[in-house]
């Protein structure tokens, strides 16, 4: 039968299987005869056999009893003569097998060995067809739920296929694994370890494919994680109207916080104060990330699943050392993967650093990638003695006076990345020498040096010179010794802050209730007094208030503005002296005015000029005795306004600390003194969020008190959260080093005459020849332009009629116009 007859019979057999059963069985007998001939000797006359095979594969599902194992003869034929068959016949038989598998007539395990045999054939279309079908079949089997039985059988076969000596089959097996991992079908540890085992293959192509899998998955996962963080940041940019919280929290901001953030304060002061907080905010962000225990699975998705990373790293390093036949690109891939595995899993591979030290030279090919790998391989568990030769080689080769600016910038940036991961490798003398480059003329060099100084301002400010430590440096802060570890505390981290905050809230509620009760009592007393004698006391109060207003106006006019401010400061600093004046004191600490009979705050009388001078002398003498900084004194011998404000702030800070200590002692004196909050109940997620907010607020408050940026806390929770997100979104020590960040950007090289002439001539290549436009038109080759064609285009009929009429009447209208001219009229 011809191909068209088979297509007609195929449609009829699918619609009526029983009616056309005899015809299908006749074609099946014909197929068996042709199959026997092809098994003996594959011939070139294969078109009829290919059409018959496709026909029977289409109708096999309609006749399950007559053709139960129709795929087996096809598998036998391909297995025996896959290399001798014609390409078109081979693709037709493979397509028939794929059709039978898609319709459930055969299992994937039965045809998978045959497919991997056909990967050895020099037929790209066939290899692509088989590869896509294997990946799609596994993905379809795991679409609704994971088919563990199929996955294990296929993975076992792929494991044996990876050991195949044929490079094409082994490479396709690795490609199937990596593709299924990329499509999130197989993301388990077994798949990753199969790819890791592929690095044992003798072929460099298999090694490169496996290394690129780890590098590609690492970079793709990191990009996806950063994209997710950016999306979450965009959602967080909109302030949530909820419960008002402190700056730096993640539970939303109130309307008051948003109003203060965008309407309070001066731009000039806010910018300066916020810049001072960036360093402290960055350290808080890193500490919060570490305490939350964020795993690196999102960034190093494949490398974290390796079962034995130490053996894997040693195998790669052995391949790197013995790889004399490997190209430079392959060695660079080995170094990058090896450094990431060592840095991620905190491995000890001491021979790696001397090996990398040989390549640390400015003229090395891809030197930024190599230096990034050196920094990535460093971690806090590496002994500083093992890294000192590498650091010394780096500084000697890159950072010196004769080096180019971009070379110096790359060297200092690499030193900063190494010190970020292993700070103990840096010495004070070397650090101070590198810090001198902050005044370099080249901007990349100065920027790199300032970044190194900023890093050690956080880690160990005492190693820097005094001028580089910054304001409010903590000199007692230093890097922990090698091998030092913190002893686990007996309490949940931050539980004491939560307990103090809860006690403070209860105390504030109690004080608020007492204040409300006192206000109610005072309102009642005032109401009774007014009911007794409203007219007399009302007149007296009015006259007294008028007299007080007149006296206050006269006092303000006599004294200048600065003395009034200093008097107000001194009132806050002086002791209580109104008891001596005969004022009655109440139990709540307020006094009763004998004139008005009302309660008011206790005020101290203003000091005279002699008393102010005496106070300034006393404070100056006390500062000289104790060695403290002398107070600022004006020319007239009194304390300056800034000194009074500073002392008032210090007194207020001491008062707050004393109140906090008193509150802590009150809370400790309660029955909850020995009862810890984590022992009383199970902490909820809201409690841990509150603990995080309290620790952040405490650290920020400490930094604000130290740097004097008190007003920066009022810029709003939204600005602080944006700073927290922008400053170091993840732990820097756990991230890979991007080679592009080490390169110097913005270096302007001086151009000599040859380079300038070369750039000028390069710009003239695509430019036209100078000359007159008419000359270029005359030399033009080709037909007429569109403008010339438009001039010669025939006008429409109406336009031609109008033009003819104008030509006829133009002379007549001109003659009439000349006759009507009567001359000009002069005024």
C-alpha positions in Angstrom: 0.0 0.0 0.0 1.1 3.5 -0.7 1.6 6.2 2.0 -1.7 7.8 1.2 -3.6 4.5 1.5 -1.9 3.9 4.8 -3.0 7.4 6.0 -6.6 6.7 4.9 -6.6 3.3 6.6 -5.1 4.8 9.8 -8.0 7.3 10.2 -10.6 4.6 9.5 -9.0 2.1 11.9 -9.0 4.7 14.7 -12.7 5.4 14.1 -13.7 1.8 13.8 -11.1 -0.6 15.1 -13.2 -3.8 14.8 -14.3 -3.1 11.2 -10.8 -2.7 9.9 -9.0 -5.2 12.1 -8.3 -7.7 9.2 -6.7 -4.9 7.1 -4.4 -3.9 10.0 -3.4 -7.5 10.7 -2.5 -7.9 7.1 -0.2 -4.9 7.3 1.3 -6.3 10.5 2.2 -9.5 8.7 3.8 -7.5 6.0 5.8 -5.5 8.6 7.1 -8.7 10.3 8.4 -9.9 6.9 10.2 -6.6 6.2 11.5 -6.5 9.8 13.1 -10.0 9.3 14.8 -8.8 6.1 16.2 -5.7 7.8 17.5 -7.7 10.7 19.5 -9.8 8.3 20.8 -7.0 6.2 19.7 -3.4 6.4 18.8 -2.3 2.9 18.5 1.1 1.2 14.9 0.6 0.2 13.5 1.7 3.5 10.7 4.1 2.6 7.9 1.5 2.6 9.2 0.0 5.9 9.4 3.4 7.6 5.8 4.3 6.4 4.5 0.9 7.6 6.2 1.3 11.0 4.7 4.8 11.6 1.3 3.4 10.6 1.4 0.6 13.0 2.7 2.8 15.8 -0.3 5.1 15.3 -2.9 2.3 15.5 -1.1 0.1 18.1 -3.1 1.6 21.0 -6.4 0.6 19.2 -5.3 -3.1 19.0 -3.7 -3.9 22.4 -4.3 -7.7 22.1 -2.9 -8.0 18.6 0.2 -5.8 19.2 1.0 -6.0 22.9 4.8 -5.6 22.5 5.1 -3.8 19.2 8.0 -1.7 20.4 10.4 -4.7 21.0 11.1 -5.5 17.4 11.9 -1.8 16.8 14.3 -1.7 19.8 16.0 -4.9 18.6 16.5 -3.5 15.1 17.9 -0.2 16.4 20.1 -1.9 19.0 21.6 -4.2 16.4 22.0 -1.9 13.4 21.7 1.8 14.7 25.1 2.7 13.2 24.3 1.1 9.8 20.8 2.3 9.2 20.0 5.2 7.0 19.6 8.5 8.9 16.0 9.0 7.7 15.0 5.4 8.7 16.7 5.7 12.0 14.9 9.0 12.8 11.5 7.4 11.7 12.0 4.4 14.0 13.1 6.6 16.9 10.0 8.7 16.4 7.8 5.6 16.4 9.4 4.6 19.7 8.7 8.0 21.2 5.1 7.9 20.0 4.6 4.5 21.6 6.2 5.7 24.9 4.0 8.8 25.0 0.9 6.6 24.6 1.9 4.3 27.4 2.8 1.3 25.2 6.3 1.0 26.7 8.2 2.3 29.7 11.1 4.8 29.7 13.4 2.3 31.3 13.1 -0.1 28.3 14.1 2.5 25.7 16.5 4.6 27.7 19.6 2.4 27.1 18.9 2.4 23.4 18.6 6.2 23.4 22.0 6.7 25.0 23.5 4.4 22.5 22.2 6.5 19.7 23.9 9.6 21.3 27.1 8.1 19.8 25.7 8.5 16.2 26.9 11.5 14.2 23.4 12.8 13.7 22.6 16.1 15.4 18.9 16.0 14.7 18.6 12.6 16.2 20.5 13.5 19.3 18.4 16.6 19.8 15.2 14.6 19.4 16.2 12.0 21.9 17.5 14.5 24.4 14.4 16.6 24.4 12.2 13.5 24.8 14.2 12.1 27.8 14.0 15.5 29.6 10.3 16.0 28.8 9.4 12.5 29.9 11.0 12.8 33.3 9.5 16.3 33.7 6.0 15.0 32.8 6.4 12.0 35.2 7.1 14.4 38.1 4.6 17.1 37.2 1.8 16.2 39.7 3.9 14.3 42.2 7.4 12.9 42.4 7.8 9.5 40.9 10.6 8.3 43.1 10.8 4.8 41.5 11.3 6.3 38.0 13.7 8.9 39.3 16.0 6.4 41.0 16.0 4.1 38.0 16.9 6.9 35.6 19.5 8.4 37.9 21.1 4.9 38.3 21.3 4.6 34.6 22.7 8.1 34.2 25.3 7.3 36.8 26.6 4.4 34.7 26.3 6.5 31.6 28.6 9.1 33.1 31.4 6.5 33.4 31.1 5.7 29.7 34.3 6.0 27.7 32.4 7.5 24.8 32.5 11.3 25.4 29.3 12.0 23.5 27.2 9.6 25.6 28.7 10.8 28.8 28.3 14.4 27.9 24.6 13.9 27.0 24.0 12.1 30.3 25.5 15.1 32.2 23.4 17.4 30.0 20.2 15.6 31.0 21.1 16.0 34.7 21.9 19.6 34.5 18.8 20.4 32.4 16.5 18.7 34.8 18.2 20.5 37.7 17.8 23.8 35.8 14.1 23.1 35.3 13.6 22.4 39.1 12.7 18.8 38.4 15.6 17.1 40.1 16.9 19.5 42.8 18.0 16.8 45.3 21.4 16.0 46.7 21.8 12.9 44.5 21.6 14.9 41.3 24.2 17.3 42.5 26.5 14.5 43.6 26.2 12.8 40.2 27.4 16.0 38.6 30.2 16.2 41.1 31.2 12.7 40.2 31.4 13.7 36.6 34.6 15.7 37.4 36.3 12.3 37.7 35.9 11.7 34.0 39.1 11.7 32.0 37.8 13.9 29.2 38.3 17.7 29.8 35.0 18.4 28.0 33.0 16.5 30.8 35.1 18.3 33.4 34.3 21.7 31.9 30.6 20.9 31.6 30.4 19.9 35.3 32.4 23.0 36.5 30.2 25.3 34.4 27.1 23.7 36.0 28.3 24.7 39.5 29.3 28.2 38.4 26.1 28.7 36.4 23.8 27.5 39.1 25.6 29.5 41.7 25.4 32.8 39.7 21.8 32.1 38.6 20.7 31.4 42.2 22.4 34.5 43.4 20.8 36.6 40.7 17.4 35.1 41.6 17.9 35.8 45.3 18.8 39.4 44.6 15.9 39.9 42.3 13.6 38.5 45.1 15.1 40.9 47.6 14.5 43.8 45.2 10.9 42.8 44.7 10.4 42.6 48.4 12.1 46.0 48.8 9.7 47.5 46.3 6.8 46.2 48.3 8.3 47.5 51.5 8.9 51.0 50.0 5.2 51.7 50.5 4.7 52.6 54.2 2.2 50.4 55.9 -0.3 52.3 58.1 -0.3 50.2 61.2 1.1 50.1 64.7 3.8 52.7 65.2 7.2 51.2 65.7 10.8 52.3 66.1 13.1 52.9 63.2 14.6 49.8 61.7 11.7 47.4 62.4 9.8 45.5 59.7 6.3 45.6 61.1 5.2 48.9 59.5 5.2 52.6 60.4 2.5 54.8 61.7 1.1 58.0 60.2 3.1 60.1 62.6 6.4 58.4 61.6 5.7 59.0 58.0 4.8 62.7 58.7 8.0 63.2 60.7 10.0 61.5 58.0 8.9 63.8 55.2 7.9 67.0 56.9 10.1 67.5 60.0 13.7 68.6 60.2 16.0 70.5 57.8 17.6 68.8 54.7 21.1 70.1 55.5 21.1 68.6 59.0 19.4 65.3 58.1 21.9 64.4 55.4 24.9 64.9 57.6 23.4 63.0 60.5 22.3 60.1 58.4 25.7 59.7 56.8 27.2 59.2 60.3 24.8 56.3 60.9 25.6 54.3 57.8 28.5 52.4 59.3 26.6 51.4 62.4 23.5 50.5 60.4 25.6 48.3 58.1 27.1 46.4 61.1 23.6 45.9 62.6 22.3 44.6 59.3 25.1 42.0 59.1 24.6 41.0 62.7 20.8 40.5 62.2 21.4 38.4 59.1 23.8 36.1 61.0 21.5 35.8 63.9 18.5 34.9 61.8 20.5 32.0 60.5 19.8 32.6 56.9 21.3 29.6 55.0 23.3 30.0 51.8 21.1 27.5 49.9 19.5 30.4 48.0 22.9 31.6 46.7 24.9 28.4 46.6 22.1 26.1 45.8 24.2 23.3 44.2 27.4 23.5 46.2 25.6 23.1 49.6 24.3 19.7 48.5 27.7 18.1 47.9 27.9 15.1 50.4 31.7 15.2 51.0 33.0 18.7 50.1 36.5 18.0 51.5 37.0 15.1 49.2 35.5 17.0 46.3 37.8 19.9 46.9 40.9 17.7 47.2 39.9 15.9 44.0 39.6 19.2 42.1 42.9 20.4 43.5 44.7 17.2 42.5 43.2 17.6 39.0 44.4 21.2 39.0 48.0 20.3 40.0 48.3 17.4 37.6 46.5 19.2 34.7 49.4 19.8 32.4 47.2 19.1 29.4 44.4 21.4 30.6 44.0 24.8 28.9 44.2 28.0 30.9 40.4 28.5 30.7 39.8 25.1 32.2 42.3 25.8 35.0 40.5 29.1 35.8 37.2 27.2 36.0 38.8 24.8 38.4 40.2 27.6 40.6 36.9 29.4 40.7 34.9 26.3 41.7 37.5 25.1 44.2 37.7 28.5 45.9 33.9 28.7 46.3 33.7 25.2 47.8 36.5 26.0 50.2 35.0 29.3 51.2 31.4 28.1 51.5 32.1 24.9 53.5 35.0 26.4 55.6 37.4 23.7 54.4 41.1 23.4 55.2 43.2 23.1 52.0 46.5 24.7 53.0 48.3 23.9 49.7 45.8 25.9 47.8 47.1 29.3 48.9 50.8 28.8 47.9 49.5 27.5 44.6 47.5 30.6 44.0 50.4 32.8 45.1 52.3 31.9 42.0 49.7 33.5 39.8 49.3 36.8 41.8 51.0 39.1 39.3 49.7 42.3 37.6 50.5 40.9 34.1 48.6 37.7 34.7 45.7 36.9 32.3 42.3 37.4 33.9 44.0 38.6 37.1 40.7 40.0 38.6 39.1 36.6 38.4 42.1 35.0 40.0 42.2 37.6 42.8 38.5 37.2 43.4 39.0 33.4 43.7 41.8 34.1 46.2 39.5 36.2 48.4 36.6 33.8 48.1 38.8 30.9 49.4 39.6 32.8 52.6 37.6 32.4 55.7 38.0 32.8 59.5 39.0 29.2 60.1 42.1 29.5 58.0 45.3 30.2 60.1 46.6 33.7 59.5 50.1 32.3 59.0 48.9 30.4 55.9 47.5 33.6 54.3 50.4 36.0 55.2 52.6 35.0 52.3 49.7 35.4 49.9 48.9 38.9 51.3 52.6 39.9 51.2 52.9 38.8 47.6 49.7 40.7 46.7 50.9 43.9 48.3 54.4 43.7 46.9 53.2 43.1 43.4 50.2 45.5 43.2 50.6 48.3 45.7 53.7 50.3 45.2 54.6 53.8 43.9 55.6 52.6 40.4 52.4 50.7 39.7 49.6 52.1 37.6 46.6 53.5 39.4 44.3 50.7 38.3 46.7 48.1 39.5 47.0 49.7 42.9 43.2 50.0 43.2 42.8 46.3 42.4 45.4 45.3 44.9 43.8 47.4 47.8 40.3 46.1 46.9 41.5 42.5 47.1 43.2 43.2 50.4 39.9 44.6 51.8 38.0 41.5 50.6 40.6 39.2 52.2 40.5 41.1 55.5 36.8 41.0 55.5 36.9 37.2 55.7 40.1 36.8 57.7 40.9 40.0 59.6 43.7 38.5 61.6 46.0 38.4 58.6 46.4 42.2 58.7 49.0 44.0 60.8 48.8 47.5 62.1 51.9 48.7 60.2 50.7 47.4 56.9 47.3 48.8 57.5 48.6 52.3 58.2 50.8 52.2 55.1 47.8 51.2 52.9 45.7 53.9 54.6 48.1 56.6 53.3 46.7 56.0 49.8 43.5 57.8 50.8 45.0 61.0 49.6 46.1 59.6 46.2 45.4 61.8 43.2 43.6 59.0 41.4 40.1 58.5 42.5 39.9 54.7 42.4 43.0 54.4 44.6 41.6 56.8 47.1 38.2 55.2 47.1 39.8 51.7 47.7 41.9 53.0 50.6 38.9 54.7 52.2 36.9 51.5 51.9 39.7 49.6 53.7 39.7 52.3 56.5 35.9 52.0 56.9 36.2 48.2 57.2 38.7 48.4 60.1 36.7 51.2 61.8 34.2 48.5 62.4 36.5 45.6 63.1 39.5 47.1 65.0 39.7 50.9 65.2 42.8 50.7 67.4 44.9 49.4 64.5 44.3 52.7 62.6 46.0 56.0 63.3 44.1 58.5 65.4 43.1 60.7 62.4 41.6 57.7 60.6 39.5 56.2 63.4 36.6 58.6 63.0 34.5 60.2 65.7 33.5 58.1 68.6 35.7 55.1 67.8 35.6 52.2 70.2 39.2 51.6 70.9 38.5 48.6 73.1 36.9 46.8 70.1 39.3 44.3 68.5 39.2 41.1 66.4 38.8 37.9 68.3 41.8 35.6 68.4 42.1 32.7 66.0 40.0 29.7 67.2 38.1 31.8 69.8 34.5 30.9 70.1 31.7 32.4 72.1 30.2 30.4 75.0 26.6 29.6 74.6 24.5 31.8 76.9 21.9 30.3 79.3 19.2 32.6 77.9 17.6 33.3 74.6 19.5 36.1 72.8 17.7 39.4 73.5 15.2 37.9 76.0 16.4 40.3 78.7 15.6 43.2 76.4 12.1 41.9 75.8 11.6 41.4 79.6 12.8 45.0 80.3 10.6 46.4 77.6 7.5 44.6 79.0 8.3 45.8 82.5 8.7 49.3 81.1 5.4 49.2 79.4 3.7 48.0 82.5 5.3 50.8 84.5 4.2 53.4 81.9 0.7 52.2 82.0 0.7 52.4 85.8 2.1 55.9 85.7 -0.4 56.9 83.1 -3.3 55.6 85.2 -1.9 57.5 88.3 -1.6 60.7 86.3 -5.1 60.4 85.0 -6.3 59.8 88.6 -4.5 63.0 89.8 -5.8 65.1 87.0 -9.3 63.9 87.9 -8.8 64.8 91.6 -7.4 68.3 90.7 -10.3 69.0 88.4 -12.6 68.1 91.3 -10.8 70.4 93.7 -10.7 73.3 91.2 -14.4 72.8 90.6 -15.2 73.0 94.3 -13.0 76.2 94.8 -14.7 77.9 91.9 -18.1 77.0 93.2 -17.2 78.6 96.6 -16.1 82.0 95.4 -16.2 82.4 91.7 -16.4 86.2 91.5 -13.7 87.3 93.9 -11.0 84.8 93.0 -11.8 85.2 89.3 -11.0 89.0 89.6 -7.9 88.4 91.7 -6.6 85.7 89.3 -7.2 88.0 86.3 -5.3 90.9 87.9 -2.5 88.7 89.1 -2.1 87.2 85.6 -2.0 90.7 84.1 0.7 91.8 86.6 2.7 88.6 85.9 2.5 89.2 82.1 3.7 92.8 82.5 6.6 91.7 84.7 7.6 89.0 82.3 7.5 91.5 79.4 9.7 93.9 81.3 12.1 91.1 82.2 12.5 90.0 78.6 13.1 93.5 77.4 15.9 94.0 79.9 17.8 90.8 79.3 19.3 89.7 76.0 18.4 86.5 74.2 21.5 84.5 75.1 21.2 85.3 78.8 17.6 84.2 78.7 18.6 80.9 77.1 21.4 80.5 79.6 19.1 81.2 82.5 16.7 78.5 81.3 19.6 76.0 81.1 20.8 76.9 84.6 17.3 76.5 86.0 17.3 72.9 84.8 20.8 72.3 86.3 20.3 74.0 89.7 18.9 72.3 92.8 15.5 72.9 94.3 15.4 76.2 96.2 11.7 77.0 96.3 11.2 75.3 99.6 13.3 78.1 101.2 11.0 80.7 99.7 8.1 79.4 101.7 6.3 77.5 98.9 4.2 74.6 100.0 5.3 71.3 98.4 2.8 68.6 97.4 3.3 64.9 97.5 3.7 64.6 93.8 6.8 67.0 93.8 5.0 70.1 92.6 4.6 73.4 94.5 1.6 75.5 95.3 1.8 79.1 94.3 0.9 81.3 97.3 -0.5 84.0 95.0 -2.7 82.0 92.7 -3.1 78.9 94.9 -2.5 76.6 91.8 0.0 73.9 91.4 2.9 74.3 89.0 6.3 72.8 88.3 9.2 73.6 90.6 11.3 76.4 89.1 14.7 77.6 90.2 15.5 81.3 90.4 17.7 82.9 87.8 21.4 83.3 88.7 23.1 86.7 88.9 26.1 87.6 86.8 28.4 87.1 89.8 27.0 83.7 90.5 27.4 82.8 86.8 31.1 83.8 86.8 31.6 81.9 90.0 30.0 78.8 88.5 32.3 79.1 85.4 35.4 79.4 87.6 34.4 76.4 89.7 33.8 74.2 86.7 37.1 75.3 85.1 39.0 74.5 88.3 37.3 71.1 88.6 38.3 70.3 85.0 41.9 71.2 85.6 42.0 69.0 88.7 40.5 66.0 87.0 42.2 66.5 83.6 38.9 66.7 81.7 38.3 69.1 78.8 37.9 72.7 80.0 34.4 74.2 79.6 33.9 76.9 77.0 33.8 80.4 78.7 32.7 83.6 77.1 34.7 86.9 77.3 32.5 88.2 80.1 33.5 85.2 82.2 30.3 83.1 82.0 29.7 79.8 80.4 28.9 79.9 76.7 25.5 78.9 75.4 26.8 75.7 73.7 28.5 74.6 76.9 25.3 75.1 78.8 23.4 73.1 76.2 25.9 70.3 76.3 25.8 70.1 80.1 22.0 70.1 79.9 22.0 67.2 77.5 24.5 65.3 79.6 22.3 65.9 82.7 19.2 64.7 80.8 21.1 61.6 79.6 22.2 60.8 83.2 18.7 61.3 84.3 17.4 58.8 81.7 20.0 56.3 82.7 19.1 56.6 86.3 15.4 56.3 85.6 16.1 53.2 83.5 18.2 51.7 86.3 15.5 52.5 88.8 12.9 50.9 86.5 15.1 47.8 86.2 15.5 47.6 89.9 11.8 48.0 90.4 11.1 45.2 87.9 13.8 43.1 89.6 12.3 43.7 93.0 9.0 42.2 91.8 8.2 38.6 91.9 9.5 38.3 88.4 13.1 38.8 89.5 14.0 35.2 89.4 11.5 34.2 86.8 12.8 34.5 83.2 10.3 35.2 80.4 11.5 32.3 78.3 11.0 29.9 81.3 7.5 31.3 81.9 6.1 30.8 78.3 7.0 29.9 74.8 8.2 32.9 72.8 6.1 33.5 69.7 7.3 34.9 66.3 6.0 38.3 67.3 8.3 38.2 70.4 11.3 37.5 68.2 10.4 40.3 65.9 10.2 42.6 68.9 13.5 41.4 70.2 15.1 42.2 66.8 13.6 45.6 66.8 14.8 46.3 70.4 18.3 45.2 69.7 18.4 47.3 66.5 17.0 50.3 68.4 19.5 49.9 71.2 22.4 49.7 68.9 21.2 52.7 67.0 20.6 54.7 70.2 24.1 53.9 71.4 25.6 55.1 68.1 23.5 58.2 68.2 24.6 59.1 71.7 28.2 58.5 70.6 28.1 60.5 67.4 25.8 63.3 68.6 23.2 62.6 65.8 20.2 62.7 68.1 18.0 64.4 65.5 18.7 61.7 62.9 16.4 59.3 64.8 13.5 61.6 63.9 14.0 61.3 60.2 11.4 58.5 60.1 11.2 54.8 60.0 10.9 54.7 56.2 14.3 56.3 55.7 16.0 54.1 58.2 14.5 50.9 56.6 15.8 52.1 53.2 19.2 52.6 54.7 19.1 49.1 56.3 18.3 47.5 52.9 20.8 49.5 51.0 23.7 48.8 53.4 24.9 45.3 52.9 21.9 43.1 52.0 23.6 39.9 53.1 26.6 38.7 55.0 29.6 39.9 52.9 31.8 37.1 54.1 29.5 34.4 52.7 29.1 35.9 49.3 31.3 35.2 46.3 33.6 38.0 45.2 32.6 39.6 42.0 35.7 40.2 39.8 34.1 43.4 38.4 34.0 45.0 41.9 37.8 44.6 42.2 38.6 46.4 38.9 39.4 50.1 39.1 36.7 52.2 37.4 37.2 55.8 36.4 40.9 55.9 35.6 41.7 58.6 33.1 44.8 57.9 31.1 46.8 60.7 29.5 46.7 60.7 25.6 49.8 61.3 23.6 49.9 62.6 20.1 49.8 59.1 18.4 46.8 58.0 20.4 44.9 61.2 19.7 45.6 61.0 15.9 44.6 57.4 15.9 41.2 58.2 17.6 40.7 61.1 15.1 41.3 58.8 12.1 39.1 56.2 13.6 36.3 58.7 13.8 36.7 59.6 10.1 36.2 56.1 8.7 32.4 56.2 8.5 32.1 59.9 7.6 31.3 61.2 4.1 33.7 63.0 1.8 34.0 66.8 2.0 32.8 68.8 -1.0 30.0 70.8 -2.6 26.6 69.3 -2.7 26.1 70.0 -6.4 29.3 68.2 -7.2 28.1 65.1 -5.3 24.8 65.3 -7.2 26.6 65.4 -10.5 28.7 62.3 -9.6 25.6 60.5 -8.4 25.0 57.1 -10.0 21.5 55.7 -10.4 18.1 57.1 -11.2 16.3 60.3 -10.2 15.5 61.1 -6.5 12.0 61.3 -5.1 12.2 65.1 -5.1 13.0 65.2 -8.8 10.2 62.8 -9.5 7.7 64.9 -7.5 8.5 68.0 -9.6 7.8 66.1 -12.9 4.7 64.4 -11.6 1.4 65.1 -13.6 -1.1 67.2 -11.7 -4.7 66.1 -11.2 -7.4 67.4 -13.6 -8.8 70.0 -11.2 -5.4 71.4 -10.5 -4.6 71.6 -14.2 -7.8 73.5 -14.9 -7.1 76.0 -12.1 -3.6 76.6 -13.4 -4.9 77.2 -16.9 -7.5 79.7 -15.6 -4.9 81.6 -13.7 -2.8 81.9 -16.8 -5.7 83.3 -18.8 -7.0 85.8 -16.2 -3.7 87.0 -14.7 -3.0 89.6 -17.4 -6.6 91.0 -17.3 -6.6 91.4 -13.5 -3.2 93.1 -13.6 -4.5 95.7 -16.3 -7.6 96.5 -14.2 -5.5 97.0 -11.1 -3.2 99.4 -13.0 -6.2 101.5 -14.2 -7.7 101.9 -10.8 -4.4 103.4 -9.4 -5.2 107.0 -8.5 -1.9 108.0 -6.9 -0.8 108.2 -3.3 -2.5 110.5 -0.8 -0.3 112.7 1.3 -1.4 113.9 4.6 
